[in-house]
Amino acid sequence: MDNFIVSARKYRPATFDSVVGQSHITTTLKNAIKNNHLAQAFLFCGPRGVGKTTNARILAKTINCTNITADIEACDECESCKSFNNNASFNIQELDAASNNSVDDIRNLVEQVRYPPQYGKYKIYIIDEVHMLSTAAFNAFLKTLEEPPAYAIFILATTEKHKIIPTILSRCQIFDFNRIQIKDIAEHLAGIAVKENIKAEKEALHLIAQKADGALRDALSMFDLIVTFSSDNTITYKCAIDNLHILDYDYYFKLTDMLNTQDVANSLLTFDEILRQGFDGHNFIIGLSEHLRNLMVCKDKATIALLEVSEEVKKRYEQQSSAVSISFLMSGLNIGNQCDLHYKGSKNQRLHVELALMKMAFINQAISAPDLLEDLKKKVN
């Protein structure tokens, strides 16, 4: 039986064009290679799972390629590319600063920089999690980073840019990676599903992309988990919410209709059902507030683009947003926000959420009360 390879490794980008959602980075790097404007030190910073180390490896492979293609990609055929693909390149060295963060580790690296490459033009040093270096190690690295040999290039990667001392930052060309958009992640997952002969519902892939919070690696890990759970290589929306422990959209749609029609009893019973399924009350109120926010952005065609859900769910949002007033949504968002802020400090957290639901259920009555009073005054007079 063949060994299983996780999707994050199996489908790791090998070229600039295959990198997902970081076109501003890849375009700049390709132009730097094309115009021979390579910096002596790069700093790749951004959230986890967005492609920092991947881009560092692609950059290292490409600048040492002896037969770069017309679209500035590595050829995968020269000796340098082959050795890189086989993890046997002596010109590219990776250092994990999380476990090699002492002065002695940096001194060993600086000592290696003295020796030029055996073949190829550059020696590239990729230092991952560079913010983990000690202050003394940073200081020992300063001079080499500022004035390295012409053949040496340093690529630093970090998730916590603010922890790097200013003297290091000033010596690097800084690239800020973005969180990957939900649409881009969902499209990438759909492409992998086709290659693996997996049937996947669009709503399920969008759900995975939302849960990943901009990290493609997290999305691929969740994708593998759900495929493993499925016995027939099919990813359904129901399968996704069960595995990722996410509350179904339907609960929020039903609950909003109940609150809008002042149905307090069924609102509380629905919340009780949600708790019995093992969901946290705090996550529920955050999800309900997000649902009301999505209804709010549907009120204006100019802001509907802010809704990051599948087309089918978007239609449901548009339909429900027309049935609720802006006043209801604004008041509901305010109540939900106050409930979120004070949830952890509450002695009875369930009652705290239930009270918020009861307040939301009476929003429309509170809004119409002044009008009813005015009508009553007119009748009396």
Residue pairs with C-beta under 8 A, 6 or more apart in sequence:
6 220
6 221
6 224
7 192
7 220
7 221
7 223
7 224
8 216
8 217
8 220
8 221
11 192
11 195
11 220
12 54
13 19
13 20
13 51
13 54
13 58
14 58
14 76
15 58
15 73
15 74
16 26
16 29
16 30
16 55
16 58
16 62
16 72
16 73
17 26
17 71
17 73
19 25
19 26
19 51
19 54
19 55
19 58
20 51
20 180
20 184
20 185
20 188
20 216
21 50
21 51
21 178
21 180
21 181
21 184
21 185
21 216
22 50
22 51
22 55
22 177
22 178
22 180
24 178
25 44
25 51
25 55
25 175
25 177
26 55
28 175
29 55
29 59
29 175
30 71
30 72
31 37
31 72
32 38
32 39
33 59
33 62
33 63
33 68
33 72
34 72
38 63
38 153
39 153
39 172
39 173
40 145
40 148
40 152
40 153
40 154
40 171
41 145
41 148
41 153
41 154
41 155
41 156
41 171
41 172
41 173
42 56
42 59
42 153
42 154
42 155
42 156
42 172
42 173
42 175
43 130
43 156
43 157
43 158
43 161
43 164
43 168
43 169
43 172
43 173
43 174
43 175
44 52
44 53
44 55
44 56
44 155
44 156
44 157
44 158
44 175
44 177
45 52
45 157
45 158
45 159
45 160
45 161
45 174
45 175
45 176
45 177
46 52
46 159
46 176
46 177
46 178
46 179
47 159
47 177
47 179
47 214
47 215
48 159
48 215
48 217
48 218
49 212
49 214
49 215
49 216
49 217
49 218
49 219
50 177
50 178
50 179
50 180
50 214
50 215
50 216
51 177
51 180
51 216
52 157
52 158
52 159
52 177
53 126
53 128
53 157
55 177
56 126
56 128
56 155
56 157
57 92
57 126
58 74
59 124
59 155
60 84
60 92
60 124
60 126
60 153
60 155
61 74
61 80
61 81
61 84
61 92
62 68
62 72
62 73
62 74
63 121
63 122
63 124
63 153
64 80
64 84
64 89
64 91
64 92
64 120
64 121
64 122
64 124
65 74
65 75
65 78
65 80
65 81
66 75
66 78
66 79
66 80
66 120
67 75
67 77
67 78
68 74
68 75
69 75
74 81
74 84
75 81
76 82
76 85
79 119
80 89
80 91
80 119
80 120
83 89
83 90
84 92
90 117
90 118
91 117
91 118
91 119
91 120
91 122
91 123
91 124
92 123
92 124
92 126
93 109
93 112
93 123
93 124
93 125
93 126
94 126
94 127
94 128
95 105
95 109
95 125
95 126
95 127
95 128
96 128
96 129
97 127
97 128
97 129
97 130
97 131
97 132
97 133
98 128
98 129
98 132
101 132
101 133
101 134
101 137
102 134
102 136
102 137
103 134
103 136
103 137
103 140
105 137
106 133
106 137
106 140
106 141
107 140
109 125
109 141
110 140
110 141
110 144
113 123
113 125
113 144
113 148
113 149
113 152
114 149
115 123
116 123
116 149
116 151
117 123
117 151
121 151
122 151
122 152
122 153
123 151
123 152
123 153
124 152
124 153
124 154
124 155
125 152
125 153
125 154
125 155
126 155
126 157
127 133
127 154
127 155
127 156
127 157
128 157
129 157
129 158
129 159
130 156
130 157
130 158
130 164
130 168
131 158
131 159
131 160
131 161
131 163
131 164
133 141
135 165
138 164
138 165
138 167
138 168
141 168
142 167
142 168
142 171
145 154
145 168
145 171
145 172
146 171
148 154
154 172
156 164
156 168
156 172
158 164
161 169
161 174
161 176
178 214
179 213
179 214
179 215
180 214
180 215
180 216
181 214
181 308
182 206
182 209
182 210
182 308
183 209
183 308
185 208
185 209
185 212
185 214
185 216
185 219
186 202
186 205
186 206
186 208
186 209
188 216
188 219
189 200
189 205
189 208
189 209
189 219
189 220
189 223
190 200
190 202
190 205
192 198
192 220
192 223
193 199
193 200
193 205
193 235
196 227
196 233
197 233
198 227
198 233
198 234
198 235
199 233
199 234
199 235
200 234
200 235
201 235
201 236
201 237
202 310
202 311
202 312
203 237
203 240
203 310
203 312
203 313
204 226
204 235
204 236
204 237
204 239
204 240
205 235
206 309
206 310
206 313
207 237
207 240
207 241
207 244
207 246
208 219
208 222
208 223
208 226
208 240
208 244
209 219
210 308
210 309
211 218
211 219
211 222
211 244
211 246
212 218
212 219
212 222
222 243
222 244
223 235
225 243
226 235
226 239
226 240
226 243
226 244
227 233
227 235
229 239
229 243
230 236
230 239
240 246
241 247
241 248
245 278
245 279
247 274
247 279
247 283
247 284
247 287
249 313
249 316
251 270
251 274
252 287
252 288
252 291
253 291
253 316
253 320
254 270
255 267
255 270
255 271
255 288
255 357
256 291
256 292
256 295
256 320
256 324
257 263
257 320
257 323
258 266
258 267
258 270
258 361
259 267
259 332
259 357
259 360
259 361
259 363
260 323
260 324
260 328
260 364
262 361
262 362
262 364
262 365
263 361
264 357
264 358
264 361
264 362
267 357
267 358
267 360
267 361
268 354
268 357
268 358
271 281
271 284
271 353
271 354
271 357
274 284
275 281
275 284
275 350
281 343
281 349
281 350
281 352
281 353
282 340
282 343
282 344
282 349
284 353
285 336
285 339
285 340
285 343
285 353
285 356
286 336
286 340
288 336
289 332
289 333
289 336
289 337
289 340
292 329
292 332
292 333
292 336
293 333
294 307
294 309
294 317
295 317
295 320
295 321
295 324
295 329
296 321
296 326
296 329
296 330
296 333
297 303
297 304
297 306
297 307
298 304
298 307
298 317
298 318
298 321
299 321
299 326
299 329
304 314
304 318
307 314
307 317
309 317
325 364
325 367
327 363
327 367
328 363
328 364
328 367
331 360
331 363
331 366
331 367
332 360
332 363
335 356
335 359
335 360
335 363
336 356
336 360
338 356
339 352
339 353
339 355
339 356
342 352
343 349
343 352
343 353
346 352
